[in-house]
Amino acid sequence: MALRLAFASDHAATALRAALLDHARERGHAVEDLGPAPGESVDYPDYGYRLAAHVAAGGADRGIALCGSGIGISIAVNRHPAMRCALVSEPLSAALARAHNDANILAMGARLIGIELAKACLDAFLTTEFGGERHARRVAKLSAPPFAKEPA
């Protein structure tokens, strides 16, 4: 099934972003590149927030967030209550993020993962459906954390 995908990164991940954009296009997905331009030094939170807002507003079905380690941009994306961004480094985690957590953003670290492994993670993320049922109750809690309440 073809999806609408949005990609964003910081300056450390522009090459990986370009490779994954091409890979997604080859797989038949509609892609949108939210930047930045190669060679432009940027702050990863700005691009994580941009991607989260874009996906939350319905501009894409899923998003791909990239930075040097993947950590910073995934934290930024997860500040948005509608986002479930999973930082992964291998395909099984990417598939489980979809199946169990209904992750809508995939994060990877360009300095930590090779292009072929990143493509495999992207494929797993895009071809795995959410398992629903027992996971749905847990996923719903991710968007409404009860910080002042006792665990249910």
Long-range contacts (C-beta under 8 A, 24 or more apart in sequence): 2-28, 2-29, 2-30, 3-29, 3-30, 3-60, 3-61, 3-62, 3-126, 4-29, 4-30, 4-32, 4-59, 4-60, 4-61, 4-62, 5-29, 5-30, 5-31, 5-32, 5-60, 5-61, 5-62, 5-63, 5-64, 5-126, 6-31, 6-32, 6-34, 6-51, 6-54, 6-55, 6-59, 6-60, 6-62, 6-63, 6-64, 7-31, 7-32, 7-33, 7-34, 7-51, 7-63, 7-64, 7-66, 8-34, 8-35, 8-47, 8-48, 8-50, 8-51, 8-63, 8-64, 8-65, 8-66, 8-73, 9-35, 9-36, 9-44, 9-47, 9-65, 9-66, 9-67, 9-73, 9-110, 10-36, 10-42, 10-43, 10-44, 10-47, 10-66, 10-67, 10-68, 10-72, 10-73, 11-36, 11-39, 11-40, 11-41, 11-42, 12-67, 12-68, 12-110, 12-111, 13-66, 13-67, 13-68, 13-109, 13-110, 14-38, 14-39, 15-110, 16-66, 16-108, 16-110, 16-113, 16-115, 16-118, 17-64, 17-66, 17-110, 19-115, 19-118, 19-119, 20-64, 20-66, 20-118, 20-119, 20-122, 23-119, 23-122, 24-64, 24-122, 24-126, 27-123, 27-126, 29-126, 32-59, 32-60, 44-72, 44-73, 44-76, 45-72, 45-73, 45-76, 47-73, 47-76, 48-72, 48-73, 48-74, 48-75, 48-76, 48-77, 48-79, 49-76, 49-77, 49-79, 49-80, 51-77, 51-105, 52-76, 52-77, 52-79, 52-80, 52-82, 52-83, 52-85, 52-105, 53-80, 55-82, 55-83, 55-104, 55-105, 56-80, 56-82, 56-83, 61-104, 62-104, 62-105, 62-106, 62-125, 62-126, 63-104, 63-105, 63-106, 64-105, 64-106, 64-107, 64-108, 64-122, 65-105, 65-106, 65-107, 65-108, 66-107, 66-108, 66-109, 66-110, 67-107, 67-109, 67-110, 68-109, 68-110, 68-111, 69-109, 69-111, 69-112, 70-107, 70-108, 70-109, 70-110, 70-112, 70-113, 71-109, 73-107, 74-105, 74-107, 77-105, 77-107, 81-143, 81-144, 82-143, 84-139, 84-142, 88-121, 88-125, 89-113, 89-117, 89-121, 90-117, 90-120, 90-121, 91-117, 91-120, 91-121, 91-123, 91-124, 92-124, 93-121, 94-121, 94-122, 94-124, 94-125, 94-128, 95-124, 95-125, 95-128, 97-125, 98-124, 98-125, 98-128, 98-129, 98-130, 99-128, 99-129, 99-130, 99-131, 99-135, 100-131, 100-135, 101-135, 101-139, 101-142, 102-130, 102-135, 102-136, 102-139
